[in-house]
């Protein structure tokens, strides 16, 4: 088994220049596996509630408005935590930031077993959503460990494998619930006991990160940053990130790729349960296929971004992003127009591939925006995803303003329109979609220094 632990080739900054997902060699590949597994557990916990909503809503007497507000609450919690996670990673590094957050939020998902009112249910969903900030620390960690030539792939695979947790939980939680029911446990108790599983899982992954992780190839983040960046302060790092318009554009794009994915994770099991009258296990299995596509679709986005970058520079990355995300929006429109079960499943699967690949393409661009404020830019973009989820959930899936199928189509139209600002992105070193660079780089895109 020696190849699995052989040293990883590195660049001048000790960042890995090859990506070996079957390797556990420290520090690069070990950090990769710890990052995606910890985030996987957070997605598993956050989306462990929606597949059991047909049971929970009956027991707690939840109205459609309560369910919609709870979905919004889960995303609102994630917005604040993601905004804070970026600067936190810049200050103390991704290992402590992510491991600590997972440990703090693990008891919250366990507390789901004790909710008794719609209000307490909404509060729990708000607090559980905080754990999704570990997406930012994961992407920060990968960008610190892997060379620009493969960072899109590393970010895509780490996020993609982690996002599979949102699909696995759609499949596992109904099965856990059914297993407990088979022991003659009343339904009102069985769904509560089921939440022991995600709580323990999340706590275990947090401990692994804290015990075995390493922030940078050279060692602990705080010590290295103190040596490398004397005079830098939090406000300057924050200002540099917030004043970079590219971060805001990427946040909008991510709001209508990953944000749409989050909203779909929240409603898709109920959609198939109510519209096509399938049982809770079948609805969960269908919904699971949407999230589990992340196993290959988001990494595929990273591969496309890196490949287009090597061949066409930044222009290739941006054009690839626009094409894939626009296609995802059109498939979303089509999904809401279909009335048969099997055609809806097929289109949903195609939609999942494109929308998740678009997220990978976006984070193939993020590491090139700013070196100094990488955590802030990552946090802004990541928060954009949850803000987009709040917008779509609030406008389209709260209350009874539209049928779910109409709301899904409208969500697709919003995706197409909100992808257009990618045309505004321009990098002096590498150009944009329609213009070449205004500065002549000393070397190709992948070996250049990032924007400060």
PyMOL commands that set and color helices and strands:
alter all, ss='L'
color gray80, all
select helices_A, chain A and resi 2-5+28-46+50-60+64-92+94-114+118-145+151-181+187-193+195-212+221-228+234-242+245-255+258-275+280-295+297-312+314-337+341-366+374-396+404-424+445-447
alter helices_A, ss='H'
color red, helices_A
select strands_A, chain A and resi 426-427+431-432
alter strands_A, ss='S'
color yellow, strands_A
deselect
rebuild
show_as cartoon
